[in-house]
Amino acid sequence: MKREIIKTLDGSTTIRLPEWDECYHSKHGAIQEAKHVFIKNGLSLFDESVSVLEIGFGTGLNAFITFLESVRKKQHIDYVGVEAYPVDADEILEMNYVAELDALEFENIFEKMHKTEWNQKTEICDQFLLTKRKQFFHEINDFETFDLIYFDAFGYRVQPELWSTEIFQKMYNSLKPNGILVTYAARGVVKRSMIEVGFIVEKLAGPPGKREMFRAFKKV
C-alpha cells in the first residue's frame, strides 16, 4: 500500500495511506492529538509508576511524548507498544517530532526507541522501560498487567475489526482493576462494544479538529 509523509496542521508530521485516506495521527495536529488524548486525559491521572499498553506503536510519537512526561514528572514508566506492521526506518527519519517538541537533548532517546529489538524489554533510561511487541491485536492475551491503555488503532471507518467486542474484551482483561483506556474515537458502536465487556465509558472533549473522544474505566 502506498504511503506518504505529510505535515499536519500543528506542524508535526505523520504518515498517510492514500488508498484508505487514513493517517497515523490526526491531520489537524499529530502532537496536539497525542498530548490531548493520551497525556492530558490518560497519563496525567497517575502520579506513581505506570504500566502503559499502546495499541498501535506506529511512529513512536505517543511513546516519545510519554517519555518526555516521565522526565518532567520523575515518573517511572513501563511501556509496551504493540504493532503488527512496524514503520520503516527511512520514514522514521522524516518524522520531525524531536524538533517540534523542542526536545533536541533527547534526540538519542527517540532514535533508541526505534533501534531497540522487537519483543525484548529495553531500559531506555533509568525511569523508562520499553517493550515493542510485533503482534496482531487479536493475539494479545495479557491479564491485569497494565494501568493505562492508549488505544490508537486505525479508525473504525477503515478497520472496524480492530474496534470489536472481541478486541475490547482483550483490553479489559489486560487492565488492572481500576485501570483506564483512552482513545480518540467517539462512535456509538465503539461505546457499545466497550460497555458490553464491562467498561464504564465517559465522553470527553476531543483534540483539535475532533469534537469528542472516549475514556473508559475498568471498575471492579
N, C-alpha and C positions, 0 to 999 in steps of 0.2 A: 504494500500500500504506500502511495506517495506521501511524503512528509515534508513540511516546510517550517522554517523558523519565522515567527512573526513577532512584532513588538506590540504589547498590549497598551491600553490607554494610560497606565501609570508609568510607562517607560520600560518596564521589565519584559523580558522575552518569554515565549512559550513555543510549544510545538503544535502545529495544526495539521490535521488529517483532512485534506480537501475532499476526499471521496465521501467522508461522513459529515463534513462541515463541523468538525468537533475539535476542540483544543484541550491540551493537558490542563490548562488553567483558564480562568476567566479572561476573555478578550478585553474586559473592562478594567483589568488590572490584576496580574498574577500575584504580585506581592501583597497588594491590598486584600485580595480574597483570602490568601493564606493566613495573614495576620488576623483578619476579622473572624473567619470561620473556626480555625484550628487553635489559634493562640488566645484571642480575646474570649471566645465562647467555650473553650476547652481547657487548654493548659493552665490558663490563669486561675482556674478554680482549685488548683493544687499548690500547696506550699512545700510539701515534703518531697521525698523521692517519688518519681513517677515512672511507671512502665507504660509505654505507648506502642500501639499497633497501628501502622499506617497501611490502609488498603489502597495500593497504587503508589509505589515509591517514585516512579516516573523520573522527573528531572532532579529529584533530591531537594527541591525548594522547601517543602514542609519540614524535612529533617534538618536542613541548614538553619532555618529560622528558629526551630525548636532548640537547636544547639546554642544560637545566639541568646535566646531567652534563658537557657540554663546557666550561661555565663553571667548574665545580668542579675539573676536571682540566686546564684550559687546553689542551683538545684541539680540533684543527681537524676539523670535520665537513662533508662534502659529502653532503647528504641529498636523496634522491629519493623522493617519495611518489606511488604510483600509485593512482588512484581513478576508477572508471567513473561513479559517481553521487555527486557532491560533496554534502556535508551543507549544508542551508540555513542562512543567516546567523542567522535567528531561533533555530534550535536551538543553534547555537554559543554564543549569548548565554546560554543556560540551562546550559551546562557550567560546573561550579564548580571546575575543575582548578587555576586560579591560587590560589584561597583554600586549597584542600585541600593543595596542595603548599607553602604558606607562601611564595609567590613573587610577592607583590604588586608588588615592584620591577620584575618582568619582565612585568607585565600587557600592556604595549605590544608586547612580543615575541609573545605568544600572539595578540594581535589582528593583528599584522603578518603572521604566518604564514597567517592566513585571508584577509587582504585582498590578498595578492600575486596577480599574474596567473598563470593556469594556463599550463603549457608554457613557462615562462620562468624561467631561473635568477636568483635574487634573493639579495643579500647581506643576511641578517637581522642580522648583526653581523660584526665582523672575522673571527671564527673559525667562523661557521656559515653555510653556503650552503644554500638550499632551492630545489628544483625540484618543483613539483606537476604531475604529468602526468595529464591526463584521458584515460584509456586503459583498454581492457579487458585483462585479464591475458594472454589468448592473443595479444595484439598485441605483447607485449614481445619485443624482439629484440636486447637488449644482449649484448655479448661481452666477457667478462673485464674488467668495469668496476667491480665492487663487491667490497669486503672482507667485507661483512656484509649478510645479508638478514633483515629482520623479516617473517616470513610470518604475516600476521594477517587472512587472509580469513575470511568467514563459514564456520561449521562444516560439516564433511562431511555431517552429517545433512540440511542444507537445500540445500547446493550442492556435491554430490560432484564435479562437473566442475571445480571450482577446485583439487581435490586430485589431479588425474590425472597420469599419467606424462608426458603432453604438457606440462603446466604445470611440473612439476618438472624436465623437460629444459631448459626455458627458464631456470629458476632456476639450474641447474647451469652452463649456458652463460654466464649473466650474472656469475657469481662469478669473481674472480681465482683463480689457483692457491692452494690452502690457505685459500680463503675459507670462511665459516661461514654456515649458515642456522639460525635458531631459530624455533620455533613452539610454541604452546600445545598443539597436537594430540598425541595418543599412540595413534592407531588402528593396528592391524596393517596394514590396507590402505594407509594413508598411508606407513608404513615401507617396505612392499614396493615402492611406486612410487618412493620416494627411492632405494632400493638399486638398482633396475632401471636408473636413469640414471647411476649411478656414485657416489652419496653413501655415505659411511661414517656410520652413524646410531647415536647413543647415546641411551639413555633416562635422563632425569633426574627428580628430584623436582619435582612440579608446584607451581603457585602455590596459595594458599589455596582450598580447595574442589575441587581437582583433584589426583588422585594423582600423575600423571606428565605429562611433556612430552618433546619431541624436540629434539635438537641434531644437525645434520648437517654433515659436513666434506667439502670438495672436495679430496681428497688426490691429487696428481699427481706 
